[in-house]
Amino acid sequence: MGIINKLINNLKDNFTMAEFSINGRMTVKSLRKQFKDSFGASLRVYKGAKFAPEDATLASIRSGENVKGGELVCRGNLQVGNFEAKMKEMFGITVQVANSDNTKLVSDNITLAAAGREAVATDDWNNEQLQCYFWDALQDLLIAKGYVIEKKDFSKDVEDYYKSTRYKRYGVTFNIYRTKKKKDVTFTIYMLQTYCYGIKYSDDVVKDKDLEEAIDGVDPYIHLDKNWAGFGTSSPRYELNFKTMDSEGFGKLKNPTARAGFMNGVANEIDALIKKLVEAFKKKGL
């Protein structure tokens, strides 16, 4: 018991003594990562009523007049409410501090170090169970949105995935658009380290100039690729690296009260991407 208490106290000391500097040149992604690494808590950064883009600098998303600017040294003994107020005062941005798995906001009256130690609810699901849940829930959610998907059981694929050091690709493919020339454009969600997206024609024709031109520039997380007309991954907010199991999203996936909401977010992001692709195909006259 003495050893456990010592470890806990060391953890508390590390979070309390941690500090880093914030300035307007920092990106949202860098700020959130340094905050997480320093205090163990999660930071929500907003642009208006929505979450700010991960690649945006703090200076580019500020709002309001009389913003002081400069540099803020963020320490673990700073109270949450004071930190959020200083971020608004100095950089003109709205932030909120949440617990370590980003499932609930913490009290304004505790320190940043204490915010990282807020208890979270988790269960004992192993890596295979988490990934099987991911595939099962994702298929159900996309089918509910109207996509024609023949639902698959990926339990054997997932079992093999964790036994092998090589990637065995598996996933789901479904039609998202029918061209004027009666060709189907397909969308594939498949597993590497993280879940990925691939877009091509159903007959596996990839190098089609019109299709590639329609896809190019549609979304920052989609790019052209030699094997796909378009290839992409999720935004950092919904990334799940099933090989390293260290993505921030696993905090929610492991939380029985938060996992359904997280998966809704994953499905909504994919649905929004597909809608943008379909709109681009129509504008291109495919």
Backbone as CSV, one residue per row, in Angstrom:
resi,resn,N_x,N_y,N_z,CA_x,CA_y,CA_z,C_x,C_y,C_z
1,MET,0.839,-1.211,0.000,0.000,0.000,0.000,0.862,1.245,0.000
2,GLY,2.017,1.159,0.729,2.917,2.287,0.774,3.482,2.623,-0.586
3,ILE,3.805,1.596,-1.388,4.344,1.804,-2.731,3.316,2.483,-3.622
4,ILE,2.069,2.026,-3.532,0.995,2.615,-4.357,0.796,4.073,-4.003
5,ASN,0.755,4.376,-2.701,0.591,5.766,-2.276,1.740,6.633,-2.764
6,LYS,2.954,6.071,-2.757,4.116,6.827,-3.226,3.993,7.147,-4.705
7,LEU,3.540,6.147,-5.481,3.356,6.364,-6.924,2.311,7.438,-7.182
8,ILE,1.212,7.384,-6.439,0.155,8.379,-6.596,0.667,9.767,-6.245
9,ASN,1.416,9.853,-5.157,1.951,11.149,-4.753,2.942,11.696,-5.774
10,ASN,3.757,10.797,-6.363,4.695,11.230,-7.404,3.951,11.768,-8.611
11,LEU,2.851,11.084,-8.967,2.035,11.532,-10.090,1.444,12.898,-9.803
12,LYS,0.941,13.081,-8.592,0.387,14.379,-8.200,1.449,15.469,-8.283
13,ASP,2.661,15.151,-7.797,3.741,16.133,-7.815,4.114,16.518,-9.240
14,ASN,4.164,15.518,-10.130,4.530,15.786,-11.520,3.529,16.723,-12.176
15,PHE,2.238,16.452,-11.980,1.207,17.284,-12.588,1.200,18.686,-11.973
16,THR,1.438,18.773,-10.669,1.408,20.066,-9.997,2.572,20.954,-10.435
17,MET,3.754,20.347,-10.613,4.937,21.112,-10.974,5.044,21.374,-12.470
18,ALA,4.255,20.645,-13.282,4.355,20.791,-14.734,3.974,22.201,-15.166
19,GLU,4.616,22.662,-16.240,4.262,23.955,-16.802,4.704,24.012,-18.260
20,PHE,4.039,24.828,-19.031,4.477,25.107,-20.395,3.945,26.472,-20.804
21,SER,4.533,27.043,-21.833,4.178,28.395,-22.271,3.246,28.353,-23.475
22,ILE,2.268,29.249,-23.473,1.275,29.333,-24.549,1.427,30.679,-25.238
23,ASN,1.451,30.664,-26.579,1.468,31.908,-27.348,0.582,31.765,-28.569
24,GLY,0.328,32.859,-29.240,-0.605,32.880,-30.362,-0.160,32.106,-31.571
25,ARG,1.130,31.766,-31.646,1.633,31.014,-32.805,1.358,29.519,-32.688
26,MET,1.001,29.069,-31.504,0.729,27.648,-31.298,-0.517,27.225,-32.064
27,THR,-0.503,25.997,-32.559,-1.712,25.452,-33.163,-2.604,24.861,-32.078
28,VAL,-3.854,24.685,-32.412,-4.798,24.066,-31.476,-4.329,22.662,-31.103
29,LYS,-3.862,21.915,-32.097,-3.385,20.549,-31.855,-2.226,20.536,-30.868
30,SER,-1.265,21.441,-31.063,-0.106,21.503,-30.178,-0.513,21.896,-28.759
31,LEU,-1.415,22.865,-28.646,-1.889,23.297,-27.334,-2.568,22.147,-26.602
32,ARG,-3.472,21.453,-27.281,-4.205,20.364,-26.642,-3.259,19.229,-26.216
33,LYS,-2.262,18.939,-27.072,-1.316,17.861,-26.749,-0.446,18.243,-25.554
34,GLN,0.102,19.452,-25.557,0.954,19.865,-24.447,0.160,19.934,-23.136
35,PHE,-1.081,20.368,-23.229,-1.942,20.428,-22.046,-2.167,19.017,-21.496
36,LYS,-2.464,18.088,-22.401,-2.700,16.697,-21.995,-1.439,16.084,-21.405
37,ASP,-0.298,16.294,-22.070,0.960,15.725,-21.603,1.363,16.298,-20.242
38,SER,1.075,17.566,-20.029,1.513,18.235,-18.803,0.641,17.906,-17.603
39,PHE,-0.686,17.883,-17.806,-1.595,17.781,-16.669,-2.477,16.533,-16.661
40,GLY,-2.514,15.813,-17.786,-3.353,14.622,-17.841,-4.808,14.909,-18.124
41,ALA,-5.203,16.179,-18.110,-6.584,16.571,-18.395,-6.741,16.860,-19.887
42,SER,-7.980,16.981,-20.342,-8.269,17.283,-21.742,-8.663,18.751,-21.877
43,LEU,-8.346,19.325,-23.021,-8.675,20.725,-23.269,-9.539,20.831,-24.514
44,ARG,-10.688,21.474,-24.377,-11.572,21.734,-25.507,-11.359,23.179,-25.947
45,VAL,-11.072,23.358,-27.222,-10.798,24.687,-27.774,-11.864,25.001,-28.817
46,TYR,-12.449,26.185,-28.733,-13.594,26.526,-29.575,-13.280,27.670,-30.539
47,LYS,-13.952,27.622,-31.662,-14.025,28.755,-32.582,-15.503,29.025,-32.759
48,GLY,-15.987,30.050,-32.108,-17.433,30.256,-32.065,-18.073,29.168,-31.231
49,ALA,-19.142,28.574,-31.775,-19.848,27.525,-31.034,-19.301,26.134,-31.322
50,LYS,-18.353,26.026,-32.273,-17.836,24.722,-32.674,-16.405,24.543,-32.197
51,PHE,-15.956,23.296,-32.217,-14.563,23.031,-31.894,-13.673,23.656,-32.960
52,ALA,-12.562,24.225,-32.536,-11.640,24.877,-33.467,-10.891,23.830,-34.293
53,PRO,-10.537,24.146,-35.544,-9.732,23.223,-36.359,-8.397,22.946,-35.692
54,GLU,-7.956,21.711,-35.767,-6.731,21.309,-35.084,-5.498,22.034,-35.616
55,ASP,-5.483,22.357,-36.920,-4.291,22.968,-37.510,-4.297,24.493,-37.440
56,ALA,-5.341,25.079,-36.870,-5.426,26.544,-36.767,-4.519,27.045,-35.648
57,THR,-3.915,28.233,-35.840,-3.159,28.846,-34.749,-4.132,29.542,-33.806
58,LEU,-3.691,29.759,-32.587,-4.553,30.442,-31.625,-4.865,31.850,-32.092
59,ALA,-3.888,32.520,-32.703,-4.102,33.889,-33.171,-5.171,33.953,-34.256
60,SER,-5.274,32.879,-35.055,-6.209,32.906,-36.187,-7.658,32.677,-35.766
61,ILE,-7.885,32.192,-34.544,-9.264,31.904,-34.119,-9.737,32.854,-33.021
62,ARG,-8.937,33.858,-32.702,-9.325,34.762,-31.620,-10.511,35.624,-32.026
63,SER,-11.244,36.089,-31.043,-12.393,36.956,-31.292,-12.455,38.020,-30.216
64,GLY,-13.126,39.113,-30.518,-13.295,40.180,-29.536,-12.208,41.237,-29.641
65,GLU,-12.442,42.355,-28.998,-11.503,43.468,-28.988,-10.647,43.432,-27.719
66,ASN,-9.595,44.247,-27.726,-8.734,44.426,-26.549,-8.097,43.127,-26.061
67,VAL,-7.707,42.290,-27.018,-7.002,41.058,-26.665,-5.554,41.406,-26.347
68,LYS,-5.069,41.007,-25.198,-3.736,41.398,-24.742,-2.612,40.763,-25.553
69,GLY,-2.745,39.481,-25.873,-1.653,38.777,-26.537,-0.524,38.482,-25.568
70,GLY,0.638,38.128,-26.117,1.784,37.814,-25.283,1.919,36.331,-25.026
71,GLU,2.443,35.980,-23.878,2.710,34.582,-23.548,2.163,34.262,-22.160
72,LEU,1.515,33.122,-22.056,0.955,32.679,-20.786,1.694,31.433,-20.325
73,VAL,2.274,31.488,-19.131,2.904,30.306,-18.543,1.828,29.540,-17.786
74,CYS,1.561,28.348,-18.243,0.482,27.529,-17.691,1.069,26.540,-16.694
75,ARG,0.656,26.641,-15.436,1.186,25.788,-14.369,0.080,24.918,-13.765
76,GLY,0.491,23.802,-13.194,-0.453,22.849,-12.634,-1.220,23.357,-11.432
77,ASN,-0.680,24.359,-10.718,-1.384,24.874,-9.542,-2.361,26.006,-9.875
78,LEU,-2.513,26.308,-11.168,-3.471,27.326,-11.608,-4.879,26.743,-11.581
79,GLN,-5.832,27.501,-11.034,-7.215,27.009,-11.000,-7.821,27.007,-12.397
80,VAL,-8.690,26.031,-12.643,-9.317,25.864,-13.955,-10.039,27.134,-14.402
81,GLY,-10.854,27.711,-13.519,-11.599,28.914,-13.881,-10.686,30.068,-14.237
82,ASN,-9.588,30.233,-13.487,-8.636,31.302,-13.776,-7.922,31.072,-15.101
83,PHE,-7.579,29.812,-15.372,-6.925,29.480,-16.641,-7.838,29.806,-17.819
84,GLU,-9.099,29.381,-17.745,-10.029,29.641,-18.848,-10.224,31.141,-19.052
85,ALA,-10.272,31.909,-17.959,-10.441,33.364,-18.049,-9.212,34.016,-18.671
86,LYS,-8.019,33.544,-18.307,-6.780,34.104,-18.853,-6.662,33.826,-20.343
87,MET,-7.092,32.643,-20.775,-7.046,32.313,-22.209,-7.950,33.245,-23.005
88,LYS,-9.094,33.588,-22.433,-10.009,34.524,-23.093,-9.420,35.926,-23.105
89,GLU,-8.838,36.327,-21.993,-8.294,37.679,-21.850,-7.066,37.894,-22.734
90,MET,-6.157,36.920,-22.767,-4.900,37.104,-23.471,-4.975,36.755,-24.950
91,PHE,-5.760,35.731,-25.296,-5.769,35.246,-26.674,-7.125,35.375,-27.370
92,GLY,-8.160,35.754,-26.610,-9.471,35.923,-27.222,-10.111,34.635,-27.668
93,ILE,-9.783,33.537,-27.013,-10.380,32.256,-27.393,-11.052,31.614,-26.177
94,THR,-12.062,30.819,-26.470,-12.797,30.107,-25.424,-12.262,28.692,-25.309
95,VAL,-11.886,28.304,-24.087,-11.453,26.933,-23.826,-12.205,26.408,-22.610
96,GLN,-12.307,25.092,-22.535,-12.888,24.441,-21.358,-12.046,23.230,-21.006
97,VAL,-11.838,23.026,-19.725,-11.034,21.899,-19.241,-11.956,20.742,-18.894
98,ALA,-11.603,19.559,-19.397,-12.376,18.344,-19.128,-11.479,17.308,-18.466
99,ASN,-12.089,16.241,-17.974,-11.318,15.176,-17.322,-10.436,14.451,-18.338
100,SER,-9.692,13.460,-17.881,-8.666,12.860,-18.732,-9.218,12.177,-19.973
101,ASP,-10.403,11.590,-19.905,-10.956,10.950,-21.100,-11.935,11.853,-21.840
102,ASN,-11.985,13.126,-21.450,-12.754,14.141,-22.159,-14.246,13.837,-22.204
103,THR,-14.761,13.222,-21.129,-16.181,12.880,-21.096,-17.018,13.868,-20.292
104,LYS,-16.367,14.689,-19.436,-17.127,15.683,-18.687,-16.224,16.849,-18.304
105,LEU,-16.833,18.036,-18.199,-16.094,19.211,-17.774,-15.823,19.132,-16.276
106,VAL,-14.709,19.715,-15.855,-14.354,19.691,-14.433,-14.778,21.006,-13.779
107,SER,-14.728,21.041,-12.471,-15.108,22.230,-11.715,-14.101,23.355,-11.939
108,ASP,-14.603,24.591,-11.956,-13.734,25.760,-12.084,-12.846,25.954,-10.870
109,ASN,-13.206,25.333,-9.759,-12.535,25.622,-8.495,-11.381,24.684,-8.170
110,ILE,-11.077,23.734,-9.062,-9.938,22.850,-8.808,-8.755,23.287,-9.672
111,THR,-7.572,22.785,-9.373,-6.389,23.146,-10.150,-6.314,22.302,-11.427
112,LEU,-5.483,22.743,-12.358,-5.281,21.983,-13.595,-4.698,20.602,-13.283
113,ALA,-3.802,20.542,-12.307,-3.233,19.252,-11.921,-4.307,18.319,-11.385
114,ALA,-5.219,18.850,-10.580,-6.303,18.029,-10.025,-7.267,17.585,-11.117
115,ALA,-7.434,18.417,-12.151,-8.343,18.064,-13.255,-7.892,16.790,-13.951
116,GLY,-6.581,16.600,-14.053,-6.062,15.397,-14.694,-6.238,14.145,-13.868
117,ARG,-6.552,14.328,-12.581,-6.742,13.171,-11.697,-8.214,12.864,-11.446
118,GLU,-9.110,13.601,-12.104,-10.533,13.334,-11.942,-10.838,11.896,-12.345
119,ALA,-11.561,11.205,-11.517,-11.862,9.796,-11.778,-12.738,9.647,-13.017
120,VAL,-12.463,8.608,-13.794,-13.275,8.290,-14.965,-13.750,6.852,-14.854
121,ALA,-14.902,6.598,-15.452,-15.465,5.251,-15.412,-14.961,4.439,-16.595
122,THR,-14.357,3.295,-16.338,-13.901,2.419,-17.410,-14.323,0.994,-17.096
123,ASP,-14.265,0.143,-18.104,-14.518,-1.270,-17.849,-13.292,-2.076,-18.264
124,ASP,-13.400,-3.378,-18.241,-12.227,-4.220,-18.458,-12.186,-4.806,-19.861
125,TRP,-12.781,-4.135,-20.850,-12.714,-4.629,-22.219,-11.266,-4.646,-22.690
126,ASN,-10.879,-5.724,-23.377,-9.528,-5.786,-23.923,-9.500,-5.146,-25.319
127,ASN,-8.333,-5.124,-25.944,-8.172,-4.450,-27.238,-9.071,-5.047,-28.318
128,GLU,-9.169,-6.372,-28.325,-10.000,-7.030,-29.331,-11.473,-6.650,-29.150
129,GLN,-11.937,-6.650,-27.923,-13.333,-6.301,-27.657,-13.632,-4.861,-28.079
130,LEU,-12.680,-3.961,-27.827,-12.878,-2.560,-28.206,-12.972,-2.415,-29.718
131,GLN,-12.100,-3.116,-30.452,-12.143,-2.989,-31.906,-13.391,-3.655,-32.488
132,CYS,-13.784,-4.799,-31.940,-15.020,-5.446,-32.409,-16.219,-4.530,-32.176
133,TYR,-16.245,-3.869,-31.021,-17.324,-2.915,-30.745,-17.290,-1.784,-31.765
134,PHE,-16.092,-1.287,-32.073,-15.945,-0.208,-33.047,-16.589,-0.593,-34.372
135,TRP,-16.240,-1.762,-34.911,-16.775,-2.176,-36.208,-18.281,-2.420,-36.146
136,ASP,-18.739,-3.042,-35.094,-20.160,-3.355,-34.959,-20.987,-2.070,-34.867
137,ALA,-20.559,-1.152,-34.003,-21.300,0.099,-33.827,-21.239,0.968,-35.074
138,LEU,-20.065,1.032,-35.703,-19.921,1.885,-36.889,-20.832,1.412,-38.015
139,GLN,-20.868,0.114,-38.249,-21.743,-0.401,-39.313,-23.212,-0.090,-39.009
140,ASP,-23.629,-0.313,-37.767,-25.021,-0.037,-37.392,-25.365,1.450,-37.597
141,LEU,-24.467,2.327,-37.210,-24.728,3.767,-37.313,-24.794,4.223,-38.759
142,LEU,-23.914,3.698,-39.610,-23.934,4.087,-41.021,-25.154,3.504,-41.741
143,ILE,-25.536,2.285,-41.381,-26.753,1.697,-41.955,-27.965,2.541,-41.561
144,ALA,-27.992,3.008,-40.302,-29.096,3.856,-39.831,-29.151,5.177,-40.581
145,LYS,-28.017,5.621,-41.109,-27.979,6.864,-41.890,-28.392,6.652,-43.340
146,GLY,-28.658,5.402,-43.710,-29.178,5.122,-45.045,-28.186,4.497,-46.006
147,TYR,-26.959,4.231,-45.567,-25.978,3.605,-46.460,-26.261,2.108,-46.564
148,VAL,-26.145,1.589,-47.778,-26.433,0.177,-48.020,-25.164,-0.620,-47.751
149,ILE,-25.118,-1.242,-46.579,-23.951,-1.993,-46.140,-24.389,-3.389,-45.724
150,GLU,-23.693,-4.388,-46.246,-23.939,-5.760,-45.798,-23.100,-5.981,-44.544
151,LYS,-23.759,-5.984,-43.389,-23.030,-6.007,-42.126,-22.193,-7.283,-41.972
152,LYS,-20.955,-7.075,-41.487,-20.011,-8.178,-41.334,-19.621,-8.367,-39.865
153,ASP,-19.233,-9.574,-39.551,-18.675,-9.893,-38.232,-17.153,-9.927,-38.386
154,PHE,-16.458,-9.019,-37.713,-15.016,-8.897,-37.876,-14.225,-9.546,-36.741
155,SER,-14.864,-10.357,-35.920,-14.193,-10.910,-34.744,-12.960,-11.735,-35.113
156,LYS,-13.042,-12.542,-36.172,-11.882,-13.352,-36.583,-10.785,-12.460,-37.153
157,ASP,-11.157,-11.464,-37.941,-10.160,-10.539,-38.494,-9.441,-9.789,-37.376
158,VAL,-10.199,-9.367,-36.375,-9.606,-8.626,-35.256,-8.676,-9.522,-34.458
159,GLU,-9.078,-10.769,-34.251,-8.222,-11.719,-33.536,-6.890,-11.884,-34.260
160,ASP,-6.949,-12.058,-35.594,-5.725,-12.211,-36.394,-4.891,-10.938,-36.380
161,TYR,-5.567,-9.793,-36.323,-4.893,-8.486,-36.342,-3.913,-8.368,-35.178
162,TYR,-4.319,-8.808,-34.008,-3.465,-8.674,-32.828,-2.460,-9.819,-32.683
163,LYS,-2.587,-10.847,-33.517,-1.620,-11.945,-33.495,-0.463,-11.699,-34.450
164,SER,-0.688,-10.863,-35.451,0.289,-10.674,-36.520,0.940,-9.299,-36.451
165,THR,2.190,-9.232,-36.904,2.879,-7.939,-37.015,2.648,-7.304,-38.379
166,ARG,2.057,-8.058,-39.286,1.750,-7.548,-40.626,0.290,-7.116,-40.671
167,TYR,0.000,-6.213,-41.581,-1.361,-5.697,-41.693,-2.182,-6.577,-42.637
168,LYS,-3.283,-7.069,-42.128,-4.251,-7.760,-42.965,-5.444,-6.829,-43.096
169,ARG,-5.581,-6.222,-44.262,-6.628,-5.216,-44.423,-8.013,-5.862,-44.443
170,TYR,-8.914,-5.241,-43.732,-10.303,-5.681,-43.731,-11.179,-4.477,-43.424
171,GLY,-12.446,-4.556,-43.858,-13.340,-3.437,-43.631,-14.609,-3.571,-44.432
172,VAL,-15.282,-2.453,-44.643,-16.547,-2.452,-45.374,-16.451,-1.505,-46.566
173,THR,-17.104,-1.892,-47.655,-17.167,-1.078,-48.872,-18.614,-0.911,-49.281
174,PHE,-18.989,0.316,-49.639,-20.369,0.555,-50.051,-20.397,1.688,-51.070
175,ASN,-21.448,1.686,-51.901,-21.587,2.708,-52.942,-22.032,4.029,-52.327
176,ILE,-21.450,5.129,-52.832,-21.870,6.448,-52.355,-22.356,7.351,-53.485
177,TYR,-22.127,6.929,-54.774,-22.537,7.807,-55.888,-22.611,6.998,-57.176
178,ARG,-23.595,7.348,-57.990,-23.767,6.733,-59.317,-23.542,7.816,-60.359
179,THR,-22.531,7.645,-61.211,-22.201,8.680,-62.192,-23.177,8.655,-63.363
180,LYS,-23.081,9.702,-64.175,-23.939,9.779,-65.366,-23.640,8.657,-66.344
181,LYS,-22.423,8.112,-66.250,-22.028,7.002,-67.116,-22.335,5.646,-66.464
182,LYS,-23.168,5.677,-65.427,-23.618,4.467,-64.739,-22.472,3.703,-64.060
183,LYS,-21.527,4.458,-63.518,-20.427,3.838,-62.775,-20.596,4.179,-61.297
184,ASP,-20.389,3.201,-60.446,-20.544,3.410,-59.008,-19.219,3.823,-58.372
185,VAL,-19.282,4.903,-57.593,-18.140,5.309,-56.777,-18.323,4.682,-55.403
186,THR,-17.277,4.015,-54.913,-17.379,3.311,-53.635,-16.541,3.989,-52.559
187,PHE,-16.958,3.790,-51.335,-16.261,4.301,-50.158,-15.906,3.107,-49.292
188,THR,-14.639,2.953,-48.966,-14.168,1.829,-48.159,-13.613,2.333,-46.833
189,ILE,-14.011,1.705,-45.749,-13.426,1.962,-44.431,-12.678,0.691,-44.058
190,TYR,-11.375,0.803,-43.834,-10.599,-0.400,-43.560,-9.533,-0.124,-42.508
191,MET,-8.936,-1.196,-42.008,-8.025,-1.102,-40.874,-6.573,-1.229,-41.293
192,LEU,-5.753,-0.269,-40.873,-4.297,-0.386,-40.873,-3.884,-0.274,-39.396
193,GLN,-3.088,0.750,-39.058,-2.908,1.023,-37.633,-4.153,1.713,-37.091
194,THR,-4.625,2.678,-37.870,-5.894,3.334,-37.577,-6.891,2.939,-38.656
195,TYR,-8.145,3.294,-38.472,-9.101,3.053,-39.549,-8.903,4.130,-40.614
196,CYS,-8.972,3.702,-41.883,-8.686,4.585,-43.022,-9.863,4.588,-43.978
197,TYR,-9.825,5.544,-44.919,-10.860,5.628,-45.946,-10.215,5.509,-47.327
198,GLY,-10.906,4.850,-48.228,-10.466,4.800,-49.616,-11.641,5.018,-50.550
199,ILE,-11.423,5.782,-51.631,-12.484,6.071,-52.595,-12.006,5.669,-53.985
200,LYS,-12.801,4.894,-54.693,-12.484,4.516,-56.071,-13.767,4.058,-56.750
201,TYR,-13.671,3.732,-58.040,-14.819,3.160,-58.733,-14.990,1.698,-58.319
202,SER,-16.190,1.192,-58.435,-16.480,-0.173,-57.985,-15.737,-1.229,-58.793
203,ASP,-15.331,-0.893,-60.028,-14.565,-1.852,-60.832,-13.064,-1.720,-60.597
204,ASP,-12.693,-1.010,-59.512,-11.301,-0.838,-59.086,-10.481,0.067,-60.003
205,VAL,-11.116,0.793,-60.891,-10.396,1.784,-61.677,-10.062,2.963,-60.774
206,VAL,-8.788,3.269,-60.666,-8.353,4.337,-59.758,-7.955,5.580,-60.522
207,LYS,-7.101,5.419,-61.516,-6.552,6.573,-62.199,-7.529,7.149,-63.223
208,ASP,-8.552,7.790,-62.680,-9.541,8.485,-63.493,-9.400,9.981,-63.198
209,LYS,-9.039,10.742,-64.199,-8.706,12.157,-63.992,-9.865,12.939,-63.394
210,ASP,-11.068,12.743,-63.935,-12.224,13.501,-63.438,-12.538,13.162,-61.985
211,LEU,-12.448,11.888,-61.638,-12.728,11.471,-60.264,-11.696,12.061,-59.307
212,GLU,-10.428,11.984,-59.694,-9.374,12.513,-58.836,-9.490,14.024,-58.676
213,GLU,-9.823,14.722,-59.765,-9.977,16.172,-59.686,-11.148,16.558,-58.792
214,ALA,-12.194,15.752,-58.800,-13.349,16.032,-57.947,-13.005,15.825,-56.480
215,ILE,-12.176,14.830,-56.203,-11.814,14.510,-54.821,-10.764,15.476,-54.267
216,ASP,-9.834,15.886,-55.121,-8.704,16.703,-54.675,-9.177,18.013,-54.038
217,GLY,-8.787,18.230,-52.789,-9.116,19.476,-52.112,-10.464,19.497,-51.411
218,VAL,-11.208,18.406,-51.462,-12.526,18.374,-50.832,-12.428,18.480,-49.313
219,ASP,-11.422,17.814,-48.735,-11.297,17.752,-47.278,-9.821,17.649,-46.926
220,PRO,-9.370,18.320,-45.861,-7.942,18.280,-45.504,-7.433,16.903,-45.126
221,TYR,-8.331,15.980,-44.796,-7.891,14.651,-44.392,-7.992,13.629,-45.524
222,ILE,-8.281,14.092,-46.744,-8.345,13.222,-47.913,-7.339,13.709,-48.944
223,HIS,-6.535,12.795,-49.489,-5.580,13.173,-50.533,-5.543,12.091,-51.612
224,LEU,-4.922,12.411,-52.734,-4.804,11.452,-53.828,-3.728,10.426,-53.476
225,ASP,-3.882,9.212,-54.029,-3.000,8.122,-53.661,-2.878,7.177,-54.853
226,LYS,-1.738,6.497,-54.966,-1.513,5.637,-56.130,-2.474,4.452,-56.179
227,ASN,-2.966,4.019,-55.006,-3.860,2.858,-54.967,-5.339,3.223,-54.856
228,TRP,-5.600,4.497,-54.604,-6.969,4.957,-54.443,-7.149,6.282,-55.178
229,ALA,-8.349,6.524,-55.653,-8.618,7.850,-56.213,-8.558,8.892,-55.097
230,GLY,-8.923,8.476,-53.903,-8.794,9.315,-52.721,-8.504,8.434,-51.515
231,PHE,-7.640,8.918,-50.617,-7.292,8.159,-49.416,-7.246,9.120,-48.239
232,GLY,-7.728,8.666,-47.077,-7.703,9.576,-45.936,-7.858,8.855,-44.615
233,THR,-7.746,9.634,-43.560,-7.923,9.145,-42.195,-8.816,10.113,-41.439
234,SER,-9.167,9.759,-40.236,-10.050,10.598,-39.422,-9.325,11.861,-38.978
235,SER,-10.078,12.805,-38.443,-9.480,13.956,-37.784,-8.837,13.477,-36.483
236,PRO,-7.882,14.221,-35.921,-7.248,13.798,-34.657,-8.248,13.552,-33.537
237,ARG,-9.373,14.267,-33.560,-10.362,14.124,-32.494,-10.956,12.716,-32.461
238,TYR,-11.035,12.062,-33.637,-11.645,10.735,-33.699,-10.652,9.645,-34.107
239,GLU,-9.372,9.952,-34.035,-8.356,8.955,-34.370,-8.358,7.814,-33.351
240,LEU,-8.172,6.593,-33.851,-8.055,5.414,-32.989,-6.940,4.535,-33.550
241,ASN,-5.770,4.570,-32.937,-4.660,3.733,-33.377,-4.754,2.402,-32.639
242,PHE,-5.272,1.393,-33.334,-5.530,0.107,-32.689,-4.268,-0.735,-32.512
243,LYS,-3.139,-0.291,-33.050,-1.865,-0.982,-32.808,-1.214,-0.482,-31.523
244,THR,-1.143,0.845,-31.356,-0.498,1.399,-30.168,-1.472,1.618,-29.017
245,MET,-2.758,1.728,-29.337,-3.816,1.943,-28.341,-3.570,3.191,-27.487
246,ASP,-2.915,4.202,-28.061,-2.590,5.393,-27.282,-3.321,6.647,-27.750
247,SER,-4.278,6.511,-28.664,-5.021,7.675,-29.137,-5.937,8.203,-28.040
248,GLU,-6.168,9.505,-28.056,-7.009,10.125,-27.037,-8.420,9.545,-27.035
249,GLY,-8.908,9.158,-28.201,-10.270,8.651,-28.309,-10.534,7.382,-27.519
250,PHE,-9.485,6.627,-27.189,-9.689,5.395,-26.426,-10.206,5.677,-25.025
251,GLY,-9.930,6.879,-24.505,-10.482,7.238,-23.208,-11.991,7.161,-23.218
252,LYS,-12.599,7.588,-24.332,-14.061,7.535,-24.446,-14.531,6.137,-24.830
253,LEU,-13.765,5.465,-25.686,-14.182,4.131,-26.120,-14.173,3.142,-24.957
254,LYS,-13.312,3.370,-23.983,-13.233,2.487,-22.819,-14.240,2.856,-21.736
255,ASN,-14.876,3.992,-21.893,-15.832,4.475,-20.894,-17.241,4.052,-21.303
256,PRO,-17.896,3.181,-20.530,-19.211,2.669,-20.931,-20.286,3.734,-21.076
257,THR,-20.119,4.877,-20.415,-21.114,5.942,-20.541,-20.790,6.903,-21.678
258,ALA,-19.598,6.787,-22.263,-19.186,7.748,-23.293,-18.994,7.123,-24.666
259,ARG,-18.859,5.791,-24.733,-18.458,5.175,-25.999,-19.505,5.341,-27.095
260,ALA,-20.786,5.269,-26.736,-21.827,5.416,-27.770,-21.790,6.816,-28.380
261,GLY,-21.623,7.832,-27.540,-21.541,9.192,-28.040,-20.317,9.400,-28.908
262,PHE,-19.193,8.795,-28.509,-17.973,8.901,-29.311,-18.177,8.265,-30.680
263,MET,-18.779,7.090,-30.720,-19.003,6.420,-32.003,-19.978,7.203,-32.878
264,ASN,-20.944,7.868,-32.266,-21.810,8.755,-33.043,-20.991,9.838,-33.715
265,GLY,-20.002,10.369,-32.990,-19.128,11.380,-33.561,-18.324,10.844,-34.731
266,VAL,-17.809,9.617,-34.607,-17.066,8.981,-35.695,-17.953,8.841,-36.935
267,ALA,-19.147,8.305,-36.734,-20.073,8.096,-37.856,-20.496,9.421,-38.486
268,ASN,-20.725,10.436,-37.667,-21.124,11.745,-38.198,-20.009,12.365,-39.024
269,GLU,-18.756,12.182,-38.595,-17.628,12.722,-39.361,-17.528,12.031,-40.717
270,ILE,-17.691,10.715,-40.741,-17.643,9.974,-42.003,-18.804,10.387,-42.905
271,ASP,-19.990,10.510,-42.321,-21.166,10.921,-43.091,-20.978,12.314,-43.691
272,ALA,-20.426,13.236,-42.934,-20.189,14.597,-43.431,-19.173,14.586,-44.566
273,LEU,-18.143,13.749,-44.441,-17.142,13.639,-45.502,-17.770,13.101,-46.789
274,ILE,-18.577,12.058,-46.666,-19.212,11.474,-47.846,-20.125,12.496,-48.524
275,LYS,-20.857,13.249,-47.738,-21.731,14.283,-48.307,-20.921,15.332,-49.077
276,LYS,-19.746,15.703,-48.562,-18.885,16.662,-49.267,-18.363,16.056,-50.572
277,LEU,-18.032,14.778,-50.544,-17.563,14.109,-51.752,-18.658,14.060,-52.814
278,VAL,-19.856,13.684,-52.406,-20.984,13.601,-53.340,-21.264,14.966,-53.966
279,GLU,-21.206,16.014,-53.164,-21.422,17.362,-53.677,-20.341,17.723,-54.697
280,ALA,-19.095,17.320,-54.431,-18.001,17.587,-55.367,-18.190,16.815,-56.668
281,PHE,-18.682,15.586,-56.582,-18.931,14.798,-57.794,-19.992,15.463,-58.661
282,LYS,-21.026,15.979,-58.009,-22.106,16.648,-58.748,-21.599,17.914,-59.429
283,LYS,-20.785,18.700,-58.713,-20.248,19.926,-59.295,-19.333,19.629,-60.473
284,LYS,-18.619,18.520,-60.391,-17.724,18.116,-61.476,-18.500,17.553,-62.660
285,GLY,-19.763,17.241,-62.449,-20.583,16.683,-63.516,-20.335,15.212,-63.774
286,LEU,-19.849,14.505,-62.767,-19.592,13.072,-62.941,-20.887,12.285,-63.130
